[in-house]
């Protein structure tokens, strides 16, 4: 990142390293997947295609990130276990969880058609994530036993629930019948009432799915005589087991024992509260501006593979902007965002209580939605290009105590935009003029802004060439809610002119105070159209979301009560 007088804002960034010898587990869970499963008409209580999609995504994640040794999933959740000595992104919790959830989210979109060829994806899926810092193998064992028990309990409950509903009971009546029942009661209800032996149900439903690494012989080349030369390599495989936390299962796999350790004894009693105490919970400081910065991972390679225009590809930038618009429309606590190149910064209002200000949930939810939207919208901006690589991003949360420091942060990012864009414009103009990349780098080493401007004028033959470039390249993109008069209502002769708000993308100077003076609502008390203009709310028929009618423009949006931590929520099986 470029040097500027605003760089002091980096001092507010806090490292969140998971110290050795703790074992890192990344737990991801579908965000509002109850609605997602209903909209896409998943089979109840289990949709095998949806489960296999989750499993395939988890398998690909394990193959992409070699430090993931073991994964376990059911319904719309997955847990990824890293080898004990991992240095993956130097063990920073926000970096680790955001990369995993971003890659998983993009995969879910790209693989959708393989499993649902006749069903279009109607809105982007998104997930939340948390890190569990397991202090010992005993804690990891207790965690895995807990998650597999949740798989069994939720599947047994939902199997009973949906059989009752299919046989004429309302959902409320079915819930009342099941209230207070035990495992044996449910088994008897299924067998006596519906002739279903629960133990004969498919293992994928009852036991969940494990993805683990095992060593296999791999042919790397052939000798002159035609004989193969083989090497051992790690391969991800899917398995099902009645008890993934048992010694007999775990200790049978050499890789698990080598990279993590052995289980000393079997788990006799599962204590969820004990396991929850190892959740890596980081609450962000109250009454501060929260900034979530999303940054592309390996996007230099991604841009090369997809042949982005150098130094700036307008379509790629507009794709990023479109994703940012979608994120603002989804999360009403975001009051402003600024993007350049492959990064975006999202500013949440000071009093935000989104996810009770838990860093991992906020970061993961925003990064996940941004990633899935980028993948879904790809064809809209690149209709002639196939998506050859899965795009993914990392994210982090930073708190800024005052508006002045927040504005300095945004100024830092815009200064960075200008410096990098000016350099890259010169660099690629030199390369296109015949110089090698190495020669272009050496030529520009130590040059100042004025020297670069003179170089651009000399190479292009255009006076003040740099300032003729599009504003989006030079100043980046600002995305925010804009309130304006409704011209339709005004033209109809109404005395009280209606108000309408929408998310806009502008390319402007946000370093100067004039922008903020022209838009006082962004950092003022009236942060969103819903608060300042009196939007109406109505519960939808599923009681899962609130439908928000946005002012007089009557645009329906969905808002959620996102307060509970992932692992604090009641067990449900929405697949």
C-alpha positions in Angstrom: 0.0 0.0 0.0 1.2 3.5 -0.8 2.8 5.8 1.8 0.8 8.9 2.8 0.3 11.1 5.9 -2.9 9.1 6.6 -1.0 5.8 7.2 -1.2 6.4 11.0 -4.7 4.8 10.8 -3.0 1.4 10.4 -2.1 1.6 14.1 -5.8 0.9 14.9 -5.6 -2.6 13.4 -5.4 -5.3 16.0 -3.8 -8.7 15.4 -5.9 -11.7 16.3 -3.4 -14.6 16.1 -4.4 -18.0 17.5 -1.4 -19.0 19.5 0.2 -22.4 19.3 -0.4 -25.2 20.4 -4.1 -24.5 20.0 -5.8 -26.4 17.2 -7.7 -24.1 14.8 -11.3 -25.2 13.8 -13.3 -23.0 11.4 -17.0 -23.5 11.8 -19.2 -22.2 9.0 -23.0 -22.2 9.0 -25.6 -21.1 6.4 -27.0 -17.6 7.0 -30.8 -17.6 6.8 -30.8 -21.0 5.0 -34.3 -21.6 6.2 -35.5 -19.1 3.7 -32.9 -20.2 1.1 -34.2 -23.8 1.3 -37.8 -22.7 1.0 -37.3 -20.4 -2.0 -35.3 -23.1 -3.8 -37.8 -25.8 -2.8 -35.5 -28.2 -1.0 -36.9 -31.6 -0.1 -37.9 -31.8 3.6 -36.5 -32.8 6.0 -33.4 -33.6 4.0 -32.5 -32.7 0.4 -29.7 -35.1 -0.5 -28.6 -33.0 -3.5 -28.2 -30.0 -1.2 -26.2 -32.1 1.3 -24.0 -33.5 -1.5 -23.4 -29.9 -2.8 -22.2 -28.9 0.7 -20.0 -32.0 0.8 -18.5 -31.3 -2.6 -17.7 -27.7 -1.7 -16.1 -28.9 1.6 -14.0 -31.5 -0.3 -12.8 -28.8 -2.8 -11.9 -26.5 0.1 -9.8 -29.3 1.7 -8.0 -29.8 -1.6 -7.4 -26.1 -2.1 -6.0 -25.6 1.4 -3.5 -28.4 2.3 -3.4 -27.4 6.0 -7.0 -28.5 6.4 -6.7 -32.1 7.6 -10.3 -33.0 8.6 -13.8 -31.6 8.0 -17.2 -32.6 9.3 -20.6 -31.4 8.1 -24.3 -31.8 8.2 -27.3 -29.8 7.1 -26.0 -26.4 6.2 -22.9 -26.3 8.4 -19.3 -27.5 8.1 -16.3 -27.5 10.5 -12.7 -27.4 9.1 -9.9 -28.7 11.3 -6.4 -27.4 10.5 -3.2 -29.4 11.3 -1.8 -28.5 14.7 1.4 -26.8 13.5 -0.3 -24.8 10.7 1.1 -21.4 9.8 -1.8 -20.7 7.5 -1.8 -16.9 7.1 0.2 -16.9 10.3 -2.8 -18.1 12.2 -4.7 -14.8 12.2 -8.3 -15.7 13.0 -10.0 -13.1 10.8 -7.8 -13.9 7.8 -8.3 -17.7 8.2 -12.0 -17.7 8.6 -12.7 -15.1 5.9 -10.7 -16.9 3.3 -12.3 -20.3 4.0 -15.9 -18.9 4.0 -15.2 -16.8 0.9 -13.9 -19.7 -1.0 -16.7 -22.0 0.2 -19.4 -19.3 -0.8 -18.0 -18.9 -4.3 -17.8 -22.7 -4.7 -21.4 -23.1 -3.6 -22.5 -20.8 -6.5 -20.2 -22.3 -9.1 -21.2 -25.9 -8.3 -25.0 -25.2 -8.0 -25.8 -26.2 -11.5 -24.1 -29.6 -11.1 -26.6 -30.5 -8.3 -29.6 -28.4 -9.3 -29.5 -28.3 -13.1 -33.2 -27.5 -13.4 -33.3 -24.8 -10.7 -32.0 -21.3 -11.1 -30.3 -19.7 -8.1 -32.8 -16.9 -7.1 -30.6 -15.0 -4.7 -27.0 -15.4 -3.4 -26.3 -17.8 -0.6 -24.2 -16.6 2.3 -22.6 -18.1 5.4 -21.3 -17.0 8.8 -18.2 -18.3 10.5 -16.5 -18.6 13.8 -13.1 -19.9 15.0 -12.9 -22.5 17.8 -9.5 -22.5 19.4 -9.1 -26.1 20.8 -6.5 -26.1 23.5 -6.0 -29.9 23.4 -7.0 -33.0 21.5 -9.6 -33.6 24.3 -11.3 -30.3 23.4 -11.3 -31.2 19.7 -12.8 -34.6 20.5 -15.5 -33.0 22.6 -16.3 -30.5 19.9 -16.6 -33.2 17.2 -18.8 -35.3 19.4 -21.0 -32.3 20.1 -21.5 -31.5 16.5 -22.3 -35.1 15.5 -24.8 -35.3 18.3 -26.4 -32.1 17.0 -26.6 -33.8 13.6 -28.5 -36.8 15.1 -30.8 -34.8 17.3 -31.8 -32.2 14.7 -32.3 -34.9 12.0 -34.4 -37.1 14.3 -36.6 -34.1 15.3 -37.1 -32.8 11.7 -37.9 -36.3 10.4 -40.7 -36.6 13.0 -41.8 -33.0 12.3 -42.2 -33.4 8.6 -43.8 -36.8 8.8 -46.5 -35.3 11.1 -47.0 -32.4 8.7 -47.3 -34.7 5.7 -50.0 -36.6 7.6 -52.2 -33.6 8.1 -50.8 -31.7 11.2 -50.0 -28.1 11.0 -46.4 -27.1 11.8 -47.5 -25.6 15.2 -49.5 -28.8 16.0 -46.5 -31.0 15.1 -44.2 -28.9 17.3 -46.6 -29.3 20.2 -46.7 -33.0 19.8 -42.9 -33.2 19.8 -42.4 -30.8 22.8 -40.6 -32.6 25.6 -40.1 -35.9 23.8 -36.9 -37.9 24.1 -34.9 -39.8 21.6 -36.7 -43.1 22.3 -40.1 -41.4 22.1 -39.3 -40.1 18.6 -38.0 -43.5 17.4 -41.3 -45.1 18.6 -43.4 -42.3 16.9 -41.6 -42.9 13.6 -41.9 -46.7 13.8 -45.4 -47.0 15.1 -46.9 -44.0 13.4 -45.2 -44.0 10.0 -43.5 -47.5 9.8 -40.1 -45.8 9.7 -37.0 -47.4 11.3 -34.8 -44.4 12.0 -31.7 -46.5 12.1 -32.3 -47.6 8.5 -32.3 -44.0 7.2 -29.4 -43.0 5.0 -26.1 -42.4 6.9 -25.6 -39.0 5.3 -28.7 -37.8 7.1 -28.1 -39.5 10.5 -24.3 -39.3 10.8 -23.2 -36.4 8.7 -20.2 -36.5 6.4 -16.4 -36.4 7.1 -13.8 -35.2 4.6 -10.3 -36.3 5.5 -6.9 -36.6 3.9 -5.3 -40.0 3.2 -2.1 -40.9 1.5 -2.4 -42.5 -2.0 0.1 -43.5 -4.7 0.2 -41.0 -7.5 1.9 -41.5 -10.9 4.2 -38.5 -11.6 5.9 -39.7 -14.7 6.9 -42.8 -16.7 10.3 -44.3 -17.2 11.7 -45.0 -20.6 10.7 -48.6 -20.3 7.1 -47.5 -19.6 7.1 -48.3 -15.9 5.4 -45.7 -13.7 7.2 -43.5 -11.2 4.9 -43.1 -8.2 4.9 -40.7 -5.2 2.7 -40.5 -2.2 0.3 -37.6 -2.1 -2.6 -36.5 0.0 -6.1 -37.1 -1.3 -9.4 -35.9 0.2 -12.0 -38.6 0.6 -15.6 -38.7 2.0 -16.5 -41.1 4.7 -19.4 -41.7 7.1 -19.0 -42.9 10.6 -21.4 -43.5 13.6 -18.9 -41.9 16.0 -16.3 -39.6 14.5 -15.0 -38.8 18.0 -14.2 -42.4 18.9 -10.7 -43.8 19.2 -11.5 -46.6 16.9 -12.4 -44.2 14.1 -9.8 -41.5 14.6 -6.8 -43.6 15.3 -7.3 -45.7 12.2 -6.2 -42.8 10.0 -2.5 -42.2 10.1 -2.7 -38.7 8.7 -5.1 -37.6 11.5 -2.8 -39.0 14.2 0.3 -37.5 12.6 -0.9 -34.0 12.0 -3.2 -33.6 15.0 -2.7 -36.4 17.5 -4.5 -39.4 19.0 -7.6 -39.6 21.1 -6.7 -41.1 24.5 -10.1 -42.4 25.4 -13.7 -42.2 24.2 -16.1 -39.4 25.1 -18.6 -40.5 27.7 -20.6 -37.3 28.3 -20.9 -34.4 25.9 -20.8 -30.9 27.5 -21.6 -28.2 24.9 -21.0 -25.4 27.4 -17.5 -26.7 28.0 -16.8 -26.6 24.2 -18.4 -23.2 23.8 -15.9 -21.7 26.2 -13.2 -22.3 23.5 -15.0 -20.1 20.9 -12.7 -17.4 19.7 -15.0 -14.5 20.5 -13.8 -11.0 19.7 -16.4 -8.2 20.4 -15.6 -4.9 18.8 -15.4 -1.8 20.9 -18.8 -0.1 21.5 -19.5 3.4 20.1 -16.8 3.2 17.5 -17.0 3.2 13.7 -16.6 -0.4 12.4 -14.8 -0.8 9.1 -14.8 -4.2 7.3 -12.1 -4.3 4.6 -12.6 -7.0 1.9 -9.6 -7.7 -0.2 -9.1 -10.0 -3.2 -6.9 -13.0 -2.7 -4.4 -13.8 -5.5 -6.2 -11.4 -7.7 -3.1 -10.6 -9.8 -3.3 -14.2 -11.0 -7.1 -14.1 -11.2 -6.9 -11.0 -13.5 -4.2 -12.5 -15.7 -6.2 -15.8 -16.2 -9.3 -13.9 -17.1 -7.4 -11.4 -19.2 -8.5 -8.2 -17.5 -7.6 -5.0 -19.3 -4.4 -3.4 -17.9 -4.0 -1.2 -15.9 -7.7 -0.9 -15.3 -10.6 -3.1 -16.4 -13.8 -1.0 -16.2 -16.1 -4.1 -16.2 -14.1 -5.7 -13.4 -14.4 -2.6 -11.3 -18.1 -2.2 -12.1 -18.6 -5.9 -11.0 -17.0 -5.0 -7.6 -19.2 -1.9 -7.4 -22.3 -4.0 -8.1 -21.4 -6.4 -5.3 -20.9 -3.5 -2.9 -24.4 -2.2 -3.8 -25.8 -5.6 -3.0 -24.0 -5.7 0.4 -25.4 -2.3 1.4 -28.9 -3.3 0.4 -28.6 -6.4 2.6 -26.9 -4.9 5.7 -28.7 -1.7 6.7 -26.1 -0.8 9.3 -23.6 -0.1 6.6 -23.7 3.6 5.9 -20.8 4.0 3.4 -18.4 1.9 1.4 -15.3 2.8 -0.7 -13.7 0.6 -3.3 -10.7 0.5 -5.5 -9.1 -2.3 -7.6 -9.9 -5.6 -5.8 -10.7 -4.2 -2.4 -13.7 -2.6 -0.7 -14.2 -1.0 2.7 -17.6 -1.1 4.4 -18.3 1.4 7.2 -20.9 0.4 9.9 -22.6 3.1 12.0 -21.1 3.7 15.4 -24.1 2.4 17.3 -24.5 -0.8 15.2 -25.4 -3.9 17.1 -25.1 -6.2 14.1 -24.3 -9.7 15.5 -23.8 -8.0 18.9 -20.6 -6.5 17.4 -18.9 -9.9 17.2 -16.1 -9.5 14.8 -16.1 -13.0 13.3 -19.8 -13.0 12.4 -19.7 -9.5 10.9 -16.6 -10.1 8.8 -17.7 -13.6 7.6 -21.2 -12.6 6.7 -20.1 -9.6 4.6 -17.2 -11.4 3.0 -19.4 -14.4 2.2 -22.2 -12.4 0.6 -19.7 -10.3 -1.4 -18.0 -13.5 -2.7 -21.2 -15.3 -3.7 -22.5 -12.1 -5.4 -19.2 -11.7 -7.3 -19.6 -15.3 -8.7 -23.3 -14.9 -9.5 -22.9 -11.6 -11.2 -19.8 -12.6 -13.3 -21.8 -13.4 -16.4 -23.7 -10.1 -16.2 -20.4 -8.2 -16.6 -18.4 -10.7 -18.6 -20.9 -12.5 -20.8 -18.2 -13.8 -23.2 -15.8 -15.1 -20.5 -16.1 -18.3 -18.5 -15.2 -18.1 -14.9 -12.0 -20.2 -14.8 -11.0 -19.8 -11.2 -13.0 -19.4 -8.1 -12.8 -15.8 -6.8 -12.2 -15.4 -3.1 -11.5 -12.6 -0.6 -10.2 -12.1 2.9 -11.6 -9.6 5.4 -10.8 -7.9 8.6 -12.6 -5.6 11.1 -11.0 -2.4 12.4 -12.6 0.1 14.9 -12.1 3.9 14.6 -13.1 5.9 17.6 -13.9 9.3 15.9 -15.3 10.5 12.7 -12.1 12.4 12.0 -10.0 9.2 12.2 -12.6 7.4 10.1 -12.3 10.1 7.4 -8.5 9.9 7.5 -8.9 6.1 6.9 -11.0 6.7 3.9 -8.6 9.4 2.7 -5.8 6.9 3.1 -7.5 4.5 0.8 -8.2 7.2 -1.8 -4.7 8.4 -1.7 -3.6 4.8 -2.2 -5.9 4.6 -5.1 -4.3 7.6 -6.8 -0.7 6.6 -6.2 -1.2 3.0 -7.3 -3.2 4.0 -10.4 -0.7 6.6 -11.5 2.1 4.1 -11.1 0.2 1.3 -12.9 -0.8 3.6 -15.7 2.9 4.5 -16.3 4.0 0.9 -15.9 1.6 -0.5 -18.5 2.2 2.3 -20.9 5.9 1.6 -20.8 5.3 -2.2 -21.2 3.0 -1.5 -24.2 5.7 0.7 -25.7 8.1 -2.2 -25.8 9.9 -2.3 -22.5 9.9 -5.5 -20.4 8.2 -5.5 -17.0 11.6 -5.5 -15.3 12.7 -2.5 -17.3 9.5 -0.6 -16.6 9.9 -1.2 -12.9 13.5 0.0 -12.9 12.5 3.0 -15.0 9.8 4.1 -12.5 11.9 3.4 -9.4 12.2 6.6 -7.3 10.0 8.8 -9.6 7.7 11.4 -8.1 4.1 12.2 -9.1 5.2 15.1 -11.4 7.7 13.0 -13.2 5.1 10.3 -13.8 2.7 12.9 -15.2 5.4 14.2 -17.6 6.2 10.6 -18.7 2.5 10.0 -19.4 2.2 13.2 -21.5 5.4 12.2 -23.4 4.3 8.6 -24.2 0.7 9.5 -25.0 1.2 12.8 -26.7 -1.7 14.2 -24.7 -1.3 17.2 -22.4 -2.3 16.4 -18.8 -3.0 12.8 -19.9 -3.6 11.4 -16.4 -6.5 13.7 -15.7 -8.2 12.6 -18.8 -8.6 9.1 -17.4 -12.1 8.1 -16.0 -12.8 9.2 -12.5 -13.4 5.6 -11.4 -9.8 4.8 -12.1 -8.4 7.9 -10.4 -10.7 8.3 -7.4 -12.2 4.9 -6.8 -15.9 4.3 -6.1 -18.1 5.5 -3.2 -21.3 3.6 -2.5 -23.9 5.0 -0.1 -27.6 5.5 0.5 -28.9 8.7 -1.2 -32.2 10.3 -0.3 -34.0 12.4 -2.9 -37.4 13.8 -3.8 -39.8 11.4 -5.7 -40.4 13.2 -9.0 -43.4 11.0 -9.8 -45.3 12.2 -6.7 -44.2 15.8 -7.3 -45.5 15.7 -10.9 -48.8 14.4 -9.7 -49.3 17.7 -7.8 -49.1 16.3 -4.3 -48.4 19.0 -1.7 -46.1 16.8 0.3 -43.3 15.7 -2.0 -42.5 12.1 -1.5 -39.0 10.9 -0.4 -37.2 8.0 -1.9 -33.8 6.5 -1.1 -31.5 4.2 -3.1 -28.0 3.0 -3.1 -25.8 5.0 -5.5 -22.3 4.6 -6.8 -20.3 7.9 -7.3 -16.7 8.6 -8.2 -15.7 11.7 -6.3 -13.2 13.3 -4.0 -13.9 12.0 -0.5 -10.7 13.6 1.0 -12.2 17.0 0.7 -14.7 18.0 3.4 -17.1 19.3 0.7 -18.3 15.8 -0.1 -19.2 15.1 3.6 -20.9 18.5 3.9 -23.0 17.7 0.9 -24.0 14.4 2.4 -24.4 15.0 6.1 -26.7 12.0 6.6 -23.9 9.5 5.9 -22.0 10.2 9.2 -24.9 12.0 11.0 -27.8 10.6 13.0 -30.0 9.5 10.0 -28.0 6.6 8.8 -30.6 4.6 6.8 -33.8 5.2 4.9 -35.6 2.8 7.3 -34.7 4.9 10.4 -35.0 8.4 8.9 -37.9 8.1 6.6 -40.2 5.7 8.5 -40.1 2.6 6.4 -42.8 -0.1 7.1 -42.1 -3.6 8.2 -44.2 -6.7 7.8 -43.4 -10.3 8.8 -43.5 -12.6 5.9 -45.4 -15.9 5.9 -42.3 -17.9 7.0 -41.6 -15.7 10.0 -37.9 -15.9 9.0 -37.3 -12.5 7.7 -38.9 -9.0 7.7 -39.9 -7.5 4.4 -38.8 -3.9 4.3 -40.7 -1.5 2.0 -38.3 1.3 1.3 -40.0 4.7 1.7 -42.3 5.8 -1.1 -40.4 3.9 -3.8 -42.0 0.6 -2.4 -39.0 -1.5 -3.1 -39.2 -4.7 -1.1 -36.1 -5.8 0.7 -35.4 -8.4 3.4 -33.9 -7.6 6.8 -33.0 -10.1 9.5 -32.7 -10.2 13.2 -29.0 -11.2 13.2 -28.2 -11.4 16.9 -27.4 -15.0 18.0 -24.0 -16.5 17.6 -23.9 -19.4 15.1 -23.2 -22.0 17.7 -25.7 -20.4 20.2 -28.7 -20.8 17.9 -31.2 -23.7 18.4 -30.7 -26.8 16.3 -32.6 -26.9 13.0 -32.2 -28.9 9.9 -33.4 -26.8 7.0 -32.2 -29.1 4.2 
